Amino acid sequence: ALVGGGPGAPDLITVRGARLLAQADVVVTDRLGPVDLLDDLPAHVEVVDVGKHRDRHPVPQDRINEILVDRARRGLDVVRLKGGDPFVLGRGGEEALHCAAHGIAVEVVPGITSAISVPAAVGIPVTHRGITTSFVVASAHEGAGPSLDGLRDAPQDATLVLLMGVTALGRTAADLVAAGRAPGTPVAIVERGWMSGQRVTRTTLSRAAADAEAEGVRAPAVVVVGEVVTVPEHVARLLAGSTA
């Protein structure tokens, strides 16, 4: 079973995902997602940690694929536990194809993607009536290329959600401005959404890199670009007014 574990809080995994996890003989897990749930597994369950870190992939993807096939061929119930949703920049499709190529059927269990849930953790909707009705999700691991590709045919007011974008944030922000996004466009960088140490840094495209460096922003983080970033401020003002 290819299980999306959600953004990190243990109670944000789906009911089906939790049931399959409880029945597993083997869990092949990333470093993100509801890893606290692993502490509740029975002692006989084999837990294989294949989590990737920036610039350090101790278990390459080819080896992960081999582990899944090997354990399944032994007749074991295998759960591949991923953070977020396995089919949103999670390489879940690659793993499903590899298993299928070796005659192994895979049940896919969707998860709550960090692209939507991490902004929501700090009150930011990716769409909002009167601001935008669309959003683009892209990996920014290698800069703004995929982001610009996604935005090319999107409405000018579309929210941009960047995953894996901390390292190349300066270059990405500069490229977005060069492509026509206003330098003053609001930006929110949400670190460790739904996990301990959650933090949000609010800035603009022109100041994103400098502010991120000044605040010591670190991965994992989701970067949100667009006017929807201002919605929590409006909510706070309304709440303050109602209690005044």
C-alpha positions as CSV (number, residue, x, y, z in Angstrom):
1,A,0.0,0.0,0.0
2,L,1.3,3.4,-1.0
3,V,0.0,5.6,1.9
4,G,0.0,9.4,2.0
5,G,0.5,10.3,5.7
6,G,-0.4,13.9,5.5
7,P,1.6,16.9,6.6
8,G,3.0,15.5,9.9
9,A,0.4,15.7,12.6
10,P,-0.5,12.0,13.5
11,D,-4.2,12.7,13.5
12,L,-4.2,14.0,9.9
13,I,-3.6,10.6,8.3
14,T,-6.7,9.1,6.7
15,V,-8.6,6.4,8.5
16,R,-7.7,3.9,5.7
17,G,-4.1,4.9,5.9
18,A,-4.0,4.3,9.7
19,R,-5.8,1.0,9.3
20,L,-3.3,-0.3,6.7
21,L,-0.4,1.0,8.9
22,A,-1.7,-1.0,11.8
23,Q,-1.8,-4.2,9.7
24,A,1.6,-3.8,8.1
25,D,4.5,-6.3,8.5
26,V,6.9,-3.8,6.9
27,V,6.8,0.0,6.8
28,V,9.1,1.8,4.5
29,T,9.0,5.4,5.7
30,D,10.2,8.9,4.7
31,R,11.5,11.4,7.3
32,L,8.4,13.6,6.9
33,G,4.7,12.8,7.6
34,P,3.3,11.2,10.8
35,V,6.4,9.5,11.9
36,D,5.2,9.6,15.5
37,L,2.8,6.8,14.6
38,L,5.7,4.5,14.1
39,D,6.3,4.4,17.9
40,D,2.9,2.6,18.2
41,L,3.7,-0.3,15.8
42,P,4.1,-3.8,17.3
43,A,7.7,-4.9,17.9
44,H,7.7,-7.4,15.1
45,V,7.1,-4.8,12.4
46,E,10.2,-4.0,10.3
47,V,10.6,-0.2,9.9
48,V,12.9,0.8,7.0
49,D,13.9,4.5,7.1
50,V,14.6,5.7,3.6
51,G,14.2,9.4,4.4
52,K,15.9,11.9,2.2
53,H,17.6,15.1,3.4
54,R,18.9,18.1,1.4
55,D,22.0,17.0,-0.5
56,R,21.9,13.6,1.3
57,H,20.0,10.7,0.0
58,P,21.3,7.7,2.0
59,V,18.9,5.3,0.3
60,P,18.6,6.0,-3.5
61,Q,15.3,5.7,-5.2
62,D,16.4,2.5,-7.1
63,R,17.1,0.9,-3.7
64,I,13.8,2.0,-2.3
65,N,12.0,0.3,-5.3
66,E,14.0,-2.9,-4.7
67,I,13.1,-3.0,-1.0
68,L,9.4,-2.7,-1.8
69,V,9.5,-5.5,-4.3
70,D,11.7,-7.7,-2.1
71,R,9.4,-7.5,0.9
72,A,6.2,-7.9,-1.1
73,R,7.6,-11.0,-2.8
74,R,8.2,-12.5,0.6
75,G,4.4,-12.4,1.2
76,L,4.6,-9.5,3.7
77,D,2.1,-6.7,4.0
78,V,4.1,-3.6,3.0
79,V,3.2,0.0,3.6
80,R,5.2,2.7,1.9
81,L,4.5,5.7,4.2
82,K,5.0,9.1,2.6
83,G,4.5,12.6,3.9
84,G,1.7,14.6,2.3
85,D,0.2,12.9,-0.8
86,P,2.3,10.3,-2.6
87,F,1.2,11.5,-6.0
88,V,2.0,15.2,-5.4
89,L,5.8,15.6,-5.9
90,G,6.2,12.4,-3.9
91,R,7.5,10.0,-6.6
92,G,4.6,7.7,-5.7
93,G,3.9,7.1,-9.4
94,E,7.4,5.9,-10.0
95,E,7.1,3.4,-7.1
96,A,3.7,2.1,-8.3
97,L,5.0,1.6,-11.8
98,H,8.1,-0.2,-10.5
99,C,6.0,-2.6,-8.4
100,A,3.5,-3.2,-11.3
101,A,6.4,-4.0,-13.6
102,H,7.3,-6.8,-11.1
103,G,3.8,-8.1,-10.9
104,I,3.0,-6.5,-7.5
105,A,-0.4,-4.7,-7.2
106,V,-0.4,-1.5,-5.2
107,E,-3.2,0.1,-3.3
108,V,-2.9,3.9,-3.3
109,V,-4.2,5.8,-0.3
110,P,-4.2,9.6,-0.9
111,G,-3.0,11.9,1.8
112,I,-3.5,15.5,2.7
113,T,-0.9,17.3,0.6
114,S,1.3,19.8,2.3
115,A,0.7,22.2,-0.7
116,I,-2.7,23.0,0.7
117,S,-2.6,21.9,4.3
118,V,0.6,23.7,5.4
119,P,-0.7,27.1,4.2
120,A,-4.0,26.3,6.0
121,A,-2.0,25.6,9.2
122,V,-1.4,29.3,9.5
123,G,-4.7,30.4,8.1
124,I,-3.8,30.9,4.4
125,P,-6.3,29.6,1.8
126,V,-4.8,28.9,-1.6
127,T,-8.0,30.2,-3.2
128,H,-10.3,32.9,-1.9
129,R,-13.3,34.5,-3.5
130,G,-12.4,38.0,-4.6
131,I,-8.7,37.3,-4.7
132,T,-8.1,34.2,-6.9
133,T,-9.9,31.0,-7.9
134,S,-6.8,29.1,-9.0
135,F,-3.4,28.0,-7.7
136,V,-0.3,26.4,-9.1
137,V,1.9,23.9,-7.2
138,A,5.5,23.4,-8.3
139,S,8.8,22.1,-7.0
140,A,11.3,24.9,-6.6
141,H,14.2,22.6,-5.7
142,E,16.1,23.7,-8.7
143,G,14.8,27.3,-9.0
144,A,11.9,28.9,-10.7
145,G,11.8,26.9,-13.9
146,P,8.9,24.6,-13.0
147,S,7.1,27.5,-11.3
148,L,7.3,29.6,-14.4
149,D,6.2,26.8,-16.6
150,G,3.1,26.3,-14.4
151,L,2.3,30.0,-14.3
152,R,2.7,30.6,-18.0
153,D,-0.9,29.6,-18.8
154,A,-2.3,30.4,-15.3
155,P,-4.3,33.5,-14.5
156,Q,-2.2,36.5,-13.4
157,D,-3.7,36.3,-9.9
158,A,-3.1,32.6,-9.4
159,T,-1.6,31.6,-6.1
160,L,1.8,30.0,-6.4
161,V,2.7,27.2,-3.9
162,L,6.4,26.2,-3.9
163,L,7.5,22.9,-2.3
164,M,11.2,22.2,-1.6
165,G,11.9,25.9,-2.3
166,V,14.0,27.2,0.6
167,T,17.5,26.6,-0.9
168,A,16.8,28.4,-4.2
169,L,14.4,31.0,-2.8
170,G,16.5,34.0,-3.8
171,R,16.9,32.9,-7.4
172,T,13.2,31.8,-7.6
173,A,11.9,35.1,-6.3
174,A,14.2,37.1,-8.7
175,D,13.0,35.0,-11.6
176,L,9.4,35.5,-10.7
177,V,9.8,39.3,-10.6
178,A,11.7,39.2,-13.9
179,A,8.8,37.2,-15.4
180,G,6.3,39.9,-14.3
181,R,5.2,39.3,-10.7
182,A,5.2,42.5,-8.7
183,P,8.1,42.8,-6.3
184,G,5.6,43.7,-3.5
185,T,3.6,40.5,-4.0
186,P,3.0,39.0,-0.5
187,V,4.9,35.9,0.4
188,A,4.6,33.5,3.3
189,I,7.2,30.9,4.2
190,V,5.7,28.2,6.5
191,E,8.2,26.0,8.2
192,R,7.3,22.6,9.7
193,G,3.6,23.0,9.2
194,W,1.5,20.9,11.6
195,M,4.6,19.8,13.5
196,S,6.4,21.1,16.5
197,G,8.3,24.2,15.8
198,Q,5.8,25.5,13.2
199,R,6.7,29.0,12.2
200,V,5.6,31.5,9.5
201,T,7.7,34.3,8.0
202,R,5.7,36.9,6.1
203,T,7.5,38.9,3.5
204,T,7.4,40.0,-0.2
205,L,9.0,38.7,-3.4
206,S,11.6,41.4,-3.3
207,R,12.6,40.8,0.3
208,A,12.0,37.0,0.5
209,A,15.6,35.9,0.3
210,A,16.9,38.5,2.7
211,D,14.1,38.0,5.2
212,A,14.4,34.2,5.1
213,E,18.2,34.4,5.8
214,A,17.6,36.9,8.6
215,E,15.1,34.6,10.2
216,G,17.1,31.5,9.7
217,V,14.4,29.7,7.7
218,R,15.1,26.0,7.2
219,A,13.4,23.2,5.4
220,P,10.9,21.6,5.4
221,A,8.9,24.7,4.4
222,V,6.2,25.6,2.0
223,V,6.4,29.0,0.2
224,V,3.1,30.7,-0.7
225,V,3.2,33.6,-3.2
226,G,0.1,35.7,-3.8
227,E,-2.5,38.0,-2.2
228,V,-4.1,35.1,-0.3
229,V,-1.2,35.5,2.2
230,T,-3.0,38.6,3.6
231,V,-6.2,36.7,4.5
232,P,-5.0,35.8,8.0
233,E,-4.3,39.5,8.8
234,H,-7.9,40.4,7.8
235,V,-9.2,37.5,10.0
236,A,-7.1,38.7,12.9
237,R,-8.4,42.3,12.6
238,L,-12.0,41.1,12.5
239,L,-11.5,39.0,15.6
240,A,-9.8,41.9,17.4
241,G,-12.7,44.1,16.5
242,S,-15.3,41.6,17.8
243,T,-13.6,41.4,21.2
244,A,-12.9,45.1,21.6
